[in-house]
Amino acid sequence: MSVKTTKCGVCTQCLVDTPCGVCAPCRNGRGRCVERVCSVQAAARREKARVRMRKKRAASKSDGNAQEGDANRVRMAHLREVRKAVGDTQEADAMRKKRVDRRAVGDTQE
């Protein structure tokens, strides 16, 4: 009695049909078949999971996390202002130092 094999070289007795018509070989030769999912089904599952996570995120934001987002925005704006002020101060100090150095050399063309 000959054993039929598939294109990938696995015997047909170790295969099980999945809903999309793709068969999968047994795991470790123990007789248990592994159900393989086709790319279309896998994409549908991923999209469902993505939608579920998006809804979950939107629900959590509407529960009060929106205030947290506003607080983060305000904090970041404040940090930007502080950094700009520090940068402006450093720039002014550098210009002042250049002016003093020029005066010390005798170059007073300002």
PyMOL commands that place a pseudoatom at each C-alpha (Angstrom):
pseudoatom trace, name=CA, resn=MET, resi=1, chain=A, elem=C, hetatm=0, pos=[0.000, 0.000, 0.000]
pseudoatom trace, name=CA, resn=SER, resi=2, chain=A, elem=C, hetatm=0, pos=[1.543, 3.293, -1.108]
pseudoatom trace, name=CA, resn=VAL, resi=3, chain=A, elem=C, hetatm=0, pos=[1.311, 6.474, 0.924]
pseudoatom trace, name=CA, resn=LYS, resi=4, chain=A, elem=C, hetatm=0, pos=[0.307, 9.581, -0.977]
pseudoatom trace, name=CA, resn=THR, resi=5, chain=A, elem=C, hetatm=0, pos=[2.395, 12.688, -0.402]
pseudoatom trace, name=CA, resn=THR, resi=6, chain=A, elem=C, hetatm=0, pos=[1.642, 16.350, -0.909]
pseudoatom trace, name=CA, resn=LYS, resi=7, chain=A, elem=C, hetatm=0, pos=[3.758, 18.844, -2.844]
pseudoatom trace, name=CA, resn=CYS, resi=8, chain=A, elem=C, hetatm=0, pos=[5.734, 19.645, 0.292]
pseudoatom trace, name=CA, resn=GLY, resi=9, chain=A, elem=C, hetatm=0, pos=[6.545, 15.955, 0.857]
pseudoatom trace, name=CA, resn=VAL, resi=10, chain=A, elem=C, hetatm=0, pos=[4.277, 15.251, 3.844]
pseudoatom trace, name=CA, resn=CYS, resi=11, chain=A, elem=C, hetatm=0, pos=[2.052, 12.181, 3.741]
pseudoatom trace, name=CA, resn=THR, resi=12, chain=A, elem=C, hetatm=0, pos=[-1.660, 12.878, 3.337]
pseudoatom trace, name=CA, resn=GLN, resi=13, chain=A, elem=C, hetatm=0, pos=[-2.545, 10.844, 6.438]
pseudoatom trace, name=CA, resn=CYS, resi=14, chain=A, elem=C, hetatm=0, pos=[-0.817, 13.450, 8.611]
pseudoatom trace, name=CA, resn=LEU, resi=15, chain=A, elem=C, hetatm=0, pos=[-2.818, 16.306, 7.168]
pseudoatom trace, name=CA, resn=VAL, resi=16, chain=A, elem=C, hetatm=0, pos=[-6.080, 17.928, 8.119]
pseudoatom trace, name=CA, resn=ASP, resi=17, chain=A, elem=C, hetatm=0, pos=[-8.182, 20.242, 5.986]
pseudoatom trace, name=CA, resn=THR, resi=18, chain=A, elem=C, hetatm=0, pos=[-8.695, 23.770, 7.263]
pseudoatom trace, name=CA, resn=PRO, resi=19, chain=A, elem=C, hetatm=0, pos=[-11.628, 26.030, 6.335]
pseudoatom trace, name=CA, resn=CYS, resi=20, chain=A, elem=C, hetatm=0, pos=[-9.610, 27.780, 3.641]
pseudoatom trace, name=CA, resn=GLY, resi=21, chain=A, elem=C, hetatm=0, pos=[-8.608, 24.482, 2.002]
pseudoatom trace, name=CA, resn=VAL, resi=22, chain=A, elem=C, hetatm=0, pos=[-4.984, 24.498, 3.144]
pseudoatom trace, name=CA, resn=CYS, resi=23, chain=A, elem=C, hetatm=0, pos=[-3.709, 21.454, 4.989]
pseudoatom trace, name=CA, resn=ALA, resi=24, chain=A, elem=C, hetatm=0, pos=[-1.085, 21.345, 7.715]
pseudoatom trace, name=CA, resn=PRO, resi=25, chain=A, elem=C, hetatm=0, pos=[1.221, 18.524, 8.850]
pseudoatom trace, name=CA, resn=CYS, resi=26, chain=A, elem=C, hetatm=0, pos=[1.131, 16.875, 12.284]
pseudoatom trace, name=CA, resn=ARG, resi=27, chain=A, elem=C, hetatm=0, pos=[3.332, 18.339, 14.983]
pseudoatom trace, name=CA, resn=ASN, resi=28, chain=A, elem=C, hetatm=0, pos=[6.295, 16.141, 16.021]
pseudoatom trace, name=CA, resn=GLY, resi=29, chain=A, elem=C, hetatm=0, pos=[4.738, 13.097, 14.327]
pseudoatom trace, name=CA, resn=ARG, resi=30, chain=A, elem=C, hetatm=0, pos=[2.431, 12.487, 17.295]
pseudoatom trace, name=CA, resn=GLY, resi=31, chain=A, elem=C, hetatm=0, pos=[-0.672, 12.252, 15.162]
pseudoatom trace, name=CA, resn=ARG, resi=32, chain=A, elem=C, hetatm=0, pos=[-2.056, 15.624, 16.253]
pseudoatom trace, name=CA, resn=CYS, resi=33, chain=A, elem=C, hetatm=0, pos=[-2.692, 17.900, 13.308]
pseudoatom trace, name=CA, resn=VAL, resi=34, chain=A, elem=C, hetatm=0, pos=[-1.887, 21.590, 13.392]
pseudoatom trace, name=CA, resn=GLU, resi=35, chain=A, elem=C, hetatm=0, pos=[-4.464, 23.873, 11.876]
pseudoatom trace, name=CA, resn=ARG, resi=36, chain=A, elem=C, hetatm=0, pos=[-2.753, 26.352, 9.588]
pseudoatom trace, name=CA, resn=VAL, resi=37, chain=A, elem=C, hetatm=0, pos=[-4.526, 29.604, 8.813]
pseudoatom trace, name=CA, resn=CYS, resi=38, chain=A, elem=C, hetatm=0, pos=[-4.351, 31.115, 5.351]
pseudoatom trace, name=CA, resn=SER, resi=39, chain=A, elem=C, hetatm=0, pos=[-3.093, 34.679, 4.916]
pseudoatom trace, name=CA, resn=VAL, resi=40, chain=A, elem=C, hetatm=0, pos=[-6.611, 36.039, 4.280]
pseudoatom trace, name=CA, resn=GLN, resi=41, chain=A, elem=C, hetatm=0, pos=[-7.911, 34.650, 7.575]
pseudoatom trace, name=CA, resn=ALA, resi=42, chain=A, elem=C, hetatm=0, pos=[-4.809, 35.824, 9.432]
pseudoatom trace, name=CA, resn=ALA, resi=43, chain=A, elem=C, hetatm=0, pos=[-5.251, 39.344, 8.035]
pseudoatom trace, name=CA, resn=ALA, resi=44, chain=A, elem=C, hetatm=0, pos=[-8.920, 39.363, 9.082]
pseudoatom trace, name=CA, resn=ARG, resi=45, chain=A, elem=C, hetatm=0, pos=[-7.976, 38.309, 12.620]
pseudoatom trace, name=CA, resn=ARG, resi=46, chain=A, elem=C, hetatm=0, pos=[-5.306, 41.020, 12.842]
pseudoatom trace, name=CA, resn=GLU, resi=47, chain=A, elem=C, hetatm=0, pos=[-7.749, 43.665, 11.600]
pseudoatom trace, name=CA, resn=LYS, resi=48, chain=A, elem=C, hetatm=0, pos=[-10.360, 42.598, 14.179]
pseudoatom trace, name=CA, resn=ALA, resi=49, chain=A, elem=C, hetatm=0, pos=[-7.732, 42.816, 16.922]
pseudoatom trace, name=CA, resn=ARG, resi=50, chain=A, elem=C, hetatm=0, pos=[-6.663, 46.258, 15.676]
pseudoatom trace, name=CA, resn=VAL, resi=51, chain=A, elem=C, hetatm=0, pos=[-10.266, 47.524, 15.729]
pseudoatom trace, name=CA, resn=ARG, resi=52, chain=A, elem=C, hetatm=0, pos=[-10.787, 46.065, 19.198]
pseudoatom trace, name=CA, resn=MET, resi=53, chain=A, elem=C, hetatm=0, pos=[-7.662, 47.816, 20.527]
pseudoatom trace, name=CA, resn=ARG, resi=54, chain=A, elem=C, hetatm=0, pos=[-8.669, 51.105, 18.879]
pseudoatom trace, name=CA, resn=LYS, resi=55, chain=A, elem=C, hetatm=0, pos=[-12.099, 50.976, 20.559]
pseudoatom trace, name=CA, resn=LYS, resi=56, chain=A, elem=C, hetatm=0, pos=[-10.496, 50.091, 23.877]
pseudoatom trace, name=CA, resn=ARG, resi=57, chain=A, elem=C, hetatm=0, pos=[-8.078, 53.016, 23.602]
pseudoatom trace, name=CA, resn=ALA, resi=58, chain=A, elem=C, hetatm=0, pos=[-10.880, 55.439, 22.676]
pseudoatom trace, name=CA, resn=ALA, resi=59, chain=A, elem=C, hetatm=0, pos=[-12.991, 54.252, 25.615]
pseudoatom trace, name=CA, resn=SER, resi=60, chain=A, elem=C, hetatm=0, pos=[-10.128, 54.681, 28.076]
pseudoatom trace, name=CA, resn=LYS, resi=61, chain=A, elem=C, hetatm=0, pos=[-9.410, 58.188, 26.772]
pseudoatom trace, name=CA, resn=SER, resi=62, chain=A, elem=C, hetatm=0, pos=[-13.037, 59.237, 27.204]
pseudoatom trace, name=CA, resn=ASP, resi=63, chain=A, elem=C, hetatm=0, pos=[-13.015, 57.947, 30.792]
pseudoatom trace, name=CA, resn=GLY, resi=64, chain=A, elem=C, hetatm=0, pos=[-10.621, 60.615, 31.982]
pseudoatom trace, name=CA, resn=ASN, resi=65, chain=A, elem=C, hetatm=0, pos=[-7.319, 59.881, 30.352]
pseudoatom trace, name=CA, resn=ALA, resi=66, chain=A, elem=C, hetatm=0, pos=[-8.055, 62.844, 28.082]
pseudoatom trace, name=CA, resn=GLN, resi=67, chain=A, elem=C, hetatm=0, pos=[-7.207, 65.091, 31.027]
pseudoatom trace, name=CA, resn=GLU, resi=68, chain=A, elem=C, hetatm=0, pos=[-3.915, 63.265, 31.347]
pseudoatom trace, name=CA, resn=GLY, resi=69, chain=A, elem=C, hetatm=0, pos=[-3.217, 63.964, 27.674]
pseudoatom trace, name=CA, resn=ASP, resi=70, chain=A, elem=C, hetatm=0, pos=[-3.996, 67.660, 28.173]
pseudoatom trace, name=CA, resn=ALA, resi=71, chain=A, elem=C, hetatm=0, pos=[-1.683, 67.773, 31.190]
pseudoatom trace, name=CA, resn=ASN, resi=72, chain=A, elem=C, hetatm=0, pos=[1.106, 66.184, 29.139]
pseudoatom trace, name=CA, resn=ARG, resi=73, chain=A, elem=C, hetatm=0, pos=[0.580, 68.733, 26.367]
pseudoatom trace, name=CA, resn=VAL, resi=74, chain=A, elem=C, hetatm=0, pos=[0.754, 71.633, 28.838]
pseudoatom trace, name=CA, resn=ARG, resi=75, chain=A, elem=C, hetatm=0, pos=[3.871, 70.176, 30.487]
pseudoatom trace, name=CA, resn=MET, resi=76, chain=A, elem=C, hetatm=0, pos=[5.627, 69.742, 27.138]
pseudoatom trace, name=CA, resn=ALA, resi=77, chain=A, elem=C, hetatm=0, pos=[4.770, 73.325, 26.109]
pseudoatom trace, name=CA, resn=HIS, resi=78, chain=A, elem=C, hetatm=0, pos=[6.206, 74.588, 29.402]
pseudoatom trace, name=CA, resn=LEU, resi=79, chain=A, elem=C, hetatm=0, pos=[9.407, 72.569, 28.907]
pseudoatom trace, name=CA, resn=ARG, resi=80, chain=A, elem=C, hetatm=0, pos=[9.757, 74.010, 25.393]
pseudoatom trace, name=CA, resn=GLU, resi=81, chain=A, elem=C, hetatm=0, pos=[9.429, 77.555, 26.772]
pseudoatom trace, name=CA, resn=VAL, resi=82, chain=A, elem=C, hetatm=0, pos=[12.031, 76.865, 29.458]
pseudoatom trace, name=CA, resn=ARG, resi=83, chain=A, elem=C, hetatm=0, pos=[14.472, 75.410, 26.918]
pseudoatom trace, name=CA, resn=LYS, resi=84, chain=A, elem=C, hetatm=0, pos=[13.961, 78.405, 24.624]
pseudoatom trace, name=CA, resn=ALA, resi=85, chain=A, elem=C, hetatm=0, pos=[14.540, 80.837, 27.492]
pseudoatom trace, name=CA, resn=VAL, resi=86, chain=A, elem=C, hetatm=0, pos=[17.740, 79.020, 28.483]
pseudoatom trace, name=CA, resn=GLY, resi=87, chain=A, elem=C, hetatm=0, pos=[18.926, 79.048, 24.870]
pseudoatom trace, name=CA, resn=ASP, resi=88, chain=A, elem=C, hetatm=0, pos=[18.146, 82.761, 24.506]
pseudoatom trace, name=CA, resn=THR, resi=89, chain=A, elem=C, hetatm=0, pos=[20.019, 83.507, 27.737]
pseudoatom trace, name=CA, resn=GLN, resi=90, chain=A, elem=C, hetatm=0, pos=[23.056, 81.537, 26.592]
pseudoatom trace, name=CA, resn=GLU, resi=91, chain=A, elem=C, hetatm=0, pos=[22.990, 83.327, 23.245]
pseudoatom trace, name=CA, resn=ALA, resi=92, chain=A, elem=C, hetatm=0, pos=[22.771, 86.739, 24.941]
pseudoatom trace, name=CA, resn=ASP, resi=93, chain=A, elem=C, hetatm=0, pos=[25.672, 85.812, 27.242]
pseudoatom trace, name=CA, resn=ALA, resi=94, chain=A, elem=C, hetatm=0, pos=[27.772, 84.745, 24.250]
pseudoatom trace, name=CA, resn=MET, resi=95, chain=A, elem=C, hetatm=0, pos=[27.056, 88.029, 22.430]
pseudoatom trace, name=CA, resn=ARG, resi=96, chain=A, elem=C, hetatm=0, pos=[27.896, 90.014, 25.572]
pseudoatom trace, name=CA, resn=LYS, resi=97, chain=A, elem=C, hetatm=0, pos=[31.195, 88.109, 25.912]
pseudoatom trace, name=CA, resn=LYS, resi=98, chain=A, elem=C, hetatm=0, pos=[32.069, 88.814, 22.258]
pseudoatom trace, name=CA, resn=ARG, resi=99, chain=A, elem=C, hetatm=0, pos=[31.338, 92.512, 22.792]
pseudoatom trace, name=CA, resn=VAL, resi=100, chain=A, elem=C, hetatm=0, pos=[33.554, 92.614, 25.880]
pseudoatom trace, name=CA, resn=ASP, resi=101, chain=A, elem=C, hetatm=0, pos=[36.346, 90.785, 24.047]
pseudoatom trace, name=CA, resn=ARG, resi=102, chain=A, elem=C, hetatm=0, pos=[36.139, 93.210, 21.099]
pseudoatom trace, name=CA, resn=ARG, resi=103, chain=A, elem=C, hetatm=0, pos=[36.310, 96.203, 23.419]
pseudoatom trace, name=CA, resn=ALA, resi=104, chain=A, elem=C, hetatm=0, pos=[39.310, 94.695, 25.197]
pseudoatom trace, name=CA, resn=VAL, resi=105, chain=A, elem=C, hetatm=0, pos=[41.135, 94.316, 21.868]
pseudoatom trace, name=CA, resn=GLY, resi=106, chain=A, elem=C, hetatm=0, pos=[40.229, 97.852, 20.845]
pseudoatom trace, name=CA, resn=ASP, resi=107, chain=A, elem=C, hetatm=0, pos=[37.842, 97.008, 18.010]
pseudoatom trace, name=CA, resn=THR, resi=108, chain=A, elem=C, hetatm=0, pos=[34.858, 99.237, 18.822]
pseudoatom trace, name=CA, resn=GLN, resi=109, chain=A, elem=C, hetatm=0, pos=[32.974, 99.033, 15.532]
pseudoatom trace, name=CA, resn=GLU, resi=110, chain=A, elem=C, hetatm=0, pos=[29.515, 98.023, 16.683]
for i in range(1, 110): cmd.bond("trace and resi %d" % i, "trace and resi %d" % (i + 1))
show_as sticks, trace
zoom trace
